[in-house]
């Protein structure tokens, strides 16, 4: 019983250690966490989908009766894979770009130079 409480306390401490450094930087940290989670879930979804399609392509190749069939299946597979990777890059960039305006909303942008900012 005591070890269960101790391990639960340890789990909470390790979770706080992971989350708190990012959360410590304010609204940017929250946005970074959301974007990171969205990127991770999208990556996992894409990889799972590609693995399923790879398996289906292998089955289709194994079922081919002649070389022309196999070449057609491979060409279709590579054409489809290329298009899916292109669209995945677009989706990933969209996820990243949606996080940028939210996270930078509270950050003051300093573009003006101060009088004494250049050492002599």
PASEBA-1860 file (N, C-alpha, C; in nm, 3 decimals):
! residues 120
1> XXXXXXXX> 0.082/-0.118/0.000/0.000/0.000/0.000/0.087/0.126/0.000 ~ 0.189/0.125/0.084/0.278/0.240/0.094/0.355/0.260/-0.037 ~ 0.398/0.151/-0.101/0.474/0.164/-0.225/0.386/0.218/-0.338 ~ 0.256/0.188/-0.336/0.165/0.242/-0.438/0.156/0.393/-0.426 ~ 0.146/0.444/-0.301/0.141/0.588/-0.281/0.272/0.653/-0.324 ~ 0.381/0.586/-0.290/0.513/0.640/-0.325/0.531/0.645/-0.477 ~ 0.490/0.538/-0.548/0.505/0.537/-0.693/0.412/0.638/-0.759 ~ 0.290/0.659/-0.702/0.199/0.760/-0.756/0.258/0.900/-0.738
9> XXXXXXXX> 0.318/0.923/-0.620/0.382/1.052/-0.596/0.498/1.074/-0.692 ~ 0.577/0.969/-0.714/0.690/0.977/-0.806/0.642/1.005/-0.949 ~ 0.531/0.942/-0.988/0.476/0.964/-1.123/0.433/1.108/-1.139 ~ 0.369/1.165/-1.037/0.328/1.305/-1.044/0.448/1.397/-1.052 ~ 0.552/1.369/-0.976/0.672/1.451/-0.979/0.738/1.445/-1.117 ~ 0.745/1.326/-1.176/0.810/1.316/-1.307/0.726/1.385/-1.414 ~ 0.593/1.379/-1.403/0.508/1.449/-1.498/0.525/1.599/-1.485 ~ 0.527/1.647/-1.361/0.547/1.790/-1.339/0.681/1.836/-1.393
17> XXXXXXXX> 0.781/1.753/-1.380/0.913/1.788/-1.431/0.910/1.805/-1.582 ~ 0.835/1.721/-1.650/0.829/1.728/-1.796/0.747/1.847/-1.842 ~ 0.633/1.872/-1.779/0.541/1.975/-1.826/0.582/2.114/-1.780 ~ 0.628/2.129/-1.659/0.650/2.262/-1.604/0.753/2.347/-1.677 ~ 0.864/2.294/-1.729/0.956/2.383/-1.800/0.892/2.448/-1.922 ~ 0.807/2.376/-1.993/0.741/2.434/-2.109/0.633/2.532/-2.064 ~ 0.555/2.492/-1.964/0.450/2.579/-1.915/0.503/2.705/-1.849 ~ 0.627/2.702/-1.805/0.686/2.815/-1.735/0.706/2.935/-1.826
25> XXXXXXXX> 0.706/2.915/-1.955/0.728/3.028/-2.045/0.597/3.091/-2.091 ~ 0.490/3.061/-2.021/0.363/3.130/-2.040/0.283/3.082/-2.159 ~ 0.214/3.175/-2.225/0.123/3.137/-2.333/0.194/3.069/-2.450 ~ 0.319/3.102/-2.471/0.393/3.036/-2.578/0.409/2.888/-2.546 ~ 0.435/2.856/-2.419/0.451/2.717/-2.377/0.325/2.637/-2.399 ~ 0.210/2.695/-2.367/0.083/2.625/-2.388/0.060/2.598/-2.536 ~ 0.090/2.697/-2.618/0.073/2.681/-2.763/0.170/2.577/-2.816 ~ 0.294/2.579/-2.765/0.393/2.480/-2.808/0.346/2.338/-2.774
33> XXXXXXXX> 0.288/2.322/-2.654/0.239/2.191/-2.614/0.127/2.145/-2.706 ~ 0.035/2.234/-2.740/-0.077/2.198/-2.827/-0.027/2.161/-2.966 ~ 0.061/2.243/-3.021/0.114/2.215/-3.155/0.193/2.084/-3.154 ~ 0.272/2.063/-3.051/0.351/1.939/-3.041/0.259/1.818/-3.035 ~ 0.152/1.827/-2.956/0.057/1.716/-2.945/-0.014/1.693/-3.078 ~ -0.052/1.800/-3.146/-0.119/1.787/-3.276/-0.025/1.726/-3.380 ~ 0.100/1.770/-3.379/0.198/1.713/-3.472/0.221/1.566/-3.445 ~ 0.231/1.532/-3.318/0.254/1.392/-3.281/0.138/1.304/-3.324
41> XXXXXXXX> 0.016/1.347/-3.296/-0.100/1.264/-3.332/-0.115/1.254/-3.483 ~ -0.087/1.362/-3.554/-0.095/1.358/-3.701/0.012/1.266/-3.759 ~ 0.131/1.269/-3.702/0.238/1.181/-3.748/0.203/1.035/-3.725 ~ 0.151/1.004/-3.607/0.111/0.867/-3.579/0.000/0.820/-3.672 ~ -0.097/0.908/-3.698/-0.205/0.873/-3.789/-0.151/0.844/-3.929 ~ -0.060/0.928/-3.976/-0.004/0.912/-4.110/0.079/0.783/-4.120 ~ 0.163/0.759/-4.021/0.247/0.639/-4.024/0.161/0.512/-4.022 ~ 0.057/0.511/-3.940/-0.032/0.395/-3.935/-0.101/0.373/-4.069
49> XXXXXXXX> -0.143/0.481/-4.131/-0.208/0.471/-4.262/-0.111/0.419/-4.368 ~ 0.012/0.472/-4.367/0.112/0.428/-4.465/0.149/0.281/-4.444 ~ 0.159/0.238/-4.320/0.192/0.098/-4.295/0.082/0.006/-4.348 ~ -0.043/0.047/-4.330/-0.155/-0.032/-4.381/-0.149/-0.038/-4.534 ~ -0.120/0.073/-4.596/-0.111/0.075/-4.743/0.010/-0.003/-4.793 ~ 0.118/0.000/-4.720/0.235/-0.082/-4.756/0.199/-0.230/-4.754 ~ 0.127/-0.271/-4.652/0.085/-0.411/-4.641/-0.008/-0.450/-4.755 ~ -0.101/-0.362/-4.789/-0.193/-0.389/-4.900/-0.117/-0.398/-5.033
57> XXXXXXXX> -0.017/-0.313/-5.051/0.062/-0.317/-5.174/0.142/-0.448/-5.182 ~ 0.196/-0.493/-5.070/0.268/-0.620/-5.070/0.176/-0.736/-5.106 ~ 0.054/-0.733/-5.054/-0.044/-0.837/-5.088/-0.077/-0.832/-5.237 ~ -0.094/-0.710/-5.290/-0.126/-0.696/-5.432/-0.011/-0.745/-5.520 ~ 0.112/-0.716/-5.479/0.230/-0.763/-5.555/0.238/-0.915/-5.550 ~ 0.211/-0.972/-5.434/0.217/-1.118/-5.420/0.110/-1.186/-5.506 ~ 0.000/-1.116/-5.533/-0.109/-1.173/-5.612/-0.090/-1.154/-5.762 ~ 0.013/-1.081/-5.802/0.036/-1.055/-5.945/0.069/-1.185/-6.018
65> XXXXXXXX> 0.019/-1.195/-6.141/0.042/-1.314/-6.223/0.159/-1.297/-6.320 ~ 0.189/-1.173/-6.356/0.300/-1.150/-6.449/0.372/-1.020/-6.414 ~ 0.481/-0.994/-6.486/0.566/-0.879/-6.459/0.494/-0.748/-6.483 ~ 0.413/-0.741/-6.587/0.340/-0.618/-6.618/0.245/-0.579/-6.505 ~ 0.177/-0.678/-6.447/0.089/-0.652/-6.332/0.168/-0.596/-6.214 ~ 0.282/-0.658/-6.186/0.364/-0.614/-6.074/0.415/-0.471/-6.096 ~ 0.456/-0.439/-6.218/0.503/-0.305/-6.247/0.392/-0.202/-6.230 ~ 0.271/-0.238/-6.272/0.157/-0.148/-6.258/0.126/-0.124/-6.111
73> XXXXXXXX> 0.126/-0.231/-6.030/0.098/-0.218/-5.887/0.204/-0.132/-5.819 ~ 0.330/-0.154/-5.852/0.438/-0.074/-5.792/0.429/0.071/-5.834 ~ 0.402/0.096/-5.962/0.391/0.235/-6.010/0.276/0.306/-5.941 ~ 0.162/0.239/-5.928/0.047/0.298/-5.859/0.081/0.326/-5.713 ~ 0.148/0.231/-5.649/0.185/0.246/-5.509/0.277/0.366/-5.489 ~ 0.380/0.378/-5.570/0.475/0.488/-5.554/0.412/0.622/-5.588 ~ 0.327/0.626/-5.690/0.258/0.751/-5.725/0.168/0.796/-5.610 ~ 0.093/0.703/-5.554/0.003/0.734/-5.443/0.084/0.774/-5.319
81> XXXXXXXX> 0.192/0.704/-5.291/0.275/0.737/-5.174/0.335/0.877/-5.187 ~ 0.384/0.911/-5.305/0.442/1.042/-5.327/0.339/1.152/-5.302 ~ 0.220/1.134/-5.353/0.114/1.234/-5.334/0.076/1.244/-5.186 ~ 0.069/1.132/-5.117/0.034/1.135/-4.975/0.142/1.202/-4.891 ~ 0.269/1.179/-4.924/0.376/1.245/-4.850/0.373/1.396/-4.876 ~ 0.344/1.437/-5.000/0.334/1.581/-5.029/0.221/1.644/-4.949 ~ 0.106/1.580/-4.947/-0.007/1.638/-4.873/0.019/1.635/-4.722 ~ 0.094/1.536/-4.675/0.126/1.529/-4.532/0.215/1.644/-4.492
89> XXXXXXXX> 0.310/1.679/-4.575/0.396/1.794/-4.546/0.310/1.920/-4.536 ~ 0.214/1.935/-4.625/0.124/2.051/-4.620/0.044/2.053/-4.490 ~ -0.007/1.936/-4.449/-0.084/1.929/-4.324/0.004/1.964/-4.205 ~ 0.127/1.915/-4.203/0.216/1.944/-4.092/0.248/2.095/-4.087 ~ 0.272/2.154/-4.201/0.299/2.298/-4.205/0.177/2.378/-4.161 ~ 0.059/2.331/-4.195/-0.064/2.398/-4.152/-0.078/2.392/-4.000 ~ -0.049/2.277/-3.941/-0.056/2.265/-3.794/0.044/2.360/-3.729 ~ 0.164/2.366/-3.782/0.266/2.454/-3.726/0.226/2.600/-3.741
97> XXXXXXXX> 0.173/2.637/-3.857/0.138/2.777/-3.880/0.018/2.821/-3.799 ~ -0.074/2.729/-3.765/-0.188/2.769/-3.683/-0.144/2.801/-3.541 ~ -0.038/2.741/-3.494/0.011/2.767/-3.359/0.088/2.896/-3.347 ~ 0.147/2.942/-3.454/0.232/3.061/-3.447/0.157/3.188/-3.408 ~ 0.045/3.223/-3.472/-0.022/3.347/-3.433/-0.074/3.344/-3.290 ~ -0.126/3.228/-3.245/-0.177/3.216/-3.108/-0.065/3.236/-3.007 ~ 0.045/3.170/-3.030/0.154/3.173/-2.934/0.226/3.305/-2.927 ~ 0.227/3.378/-3.036/0.300/3.504/-3.040/0.212/3.623/-3.007
105> XXXXXXXX> 0.082/3.600/-2.978/-0.010/3.710/-2.953/0.033/3.795/-2.833 ~ 0.080/3.735/-2.726/0.116/3.810/-2.606/0.262/3.850/-2.599 ~ 0.339/3.820/-2.701/0.482/3.849/-2.698/0.508/3.985/-2.761 ~ 0.572/4.075/-2.688/0.602/4.206/-2.747/0.713/4.192/-2.852 ~ 0.688/4.245/-2.967/0.789/4.242/-3.074/0.868/4.372/-3.068 ~ 0.996/4.359/-3.048/1.083/4.476/-3.036/1.157/4.490/-3.167 ~ 1.122/4.592/-3.242/1.189/4.615/-3.370/1.271/4.744/-3.368 ~ 1.242/4.833/-3.272/1.314/4.959/-3.264/1.440/4.940/-3.182
113> XXXXXXXX> 1.547/4.994/-3.230/1.673/4.987/-3.156/1.678/5.098/-3.053 ~ 1.739/5.067/-2.941/1.758/5.167/-2.836/1.882/5.249/-2.868 ~ 1.892/5.365/-2.808/2.002/5.456/-2.836/2.137/5.395/-2.802 ~ 2.149/5.329/-2.687/2.276/5.280/-2.640/2.292/5.129/-2.655 ~ 2.239/5.070/-2.760/2.245/4.924/-2.770/2.368/4.873/-2.840 ~ 2.450/4.959/-2.897/2.570/4.916/-2.967/2.692/4.954/-2.884 ~ 2.767/4.853/-2.837/2.886/4.886/-2.758/2.996/4.948/-2.845 ~ 3.070/5.042/-2.788/3.178/5.108/-2.864/3.313/5.061/-2.817
END
